[in-house]
Amino acid sequence: MRTATEFSVFLINQPGVLAAVTGALAKARINVIALTLSDSGDHGVLRIICDHPATAREVLGKTQDRWTESEVLVLEIENRPGVFASVAQKLADEHVNIGYAYCTGGAKGGRTTAVFKVNDLIHASKALEAYRTADDKADRTVKPSPQRGR
């Protein structure tokens, strides 16, 4: 588990715009770790995490006129049913609000990268202590919380 800089790039919804942004990053030899693109009519929001945020910041500064950056929580999780839900539940149990979240594509039975925009990074990190390092070989699955009364 770690925090990462996420760039939110505001794009006009036209053919080639996404290709231009990702192409500029590729030309600068920046690897995309995770991304999501949401549509809101005439515009979209590209949320992207890169391996070299300082260089990505330079590229975006030269090629895009509307973008922001923020810190997000990034976890490597098992790619199997229920794991993402258990992480979300653990954060809910600790009263950490998730503004949005997304996952990278992962190999079946392998691992995937989950990204969470939360209201309190420090509290969320403590709540998910089991995900402290991606290199730890221990079981990092967050166990579901006990059922509460209805």
Secondary structure, DSSP 4 states (H G I P E B T S, - for coil): -EEEEEEEEEEESSTTHHHHHHHHHHHTTPPEEEEEEEEETTEEEEEEEES-HHHHHHHHHHH-SSEEEEEEEEEEEESSTTHHHHHHHHHHHTT--EEEEEE----TTSEEEEEEEES-HHHHHHHTGGGS-TT--S--PPPPPPPPP-
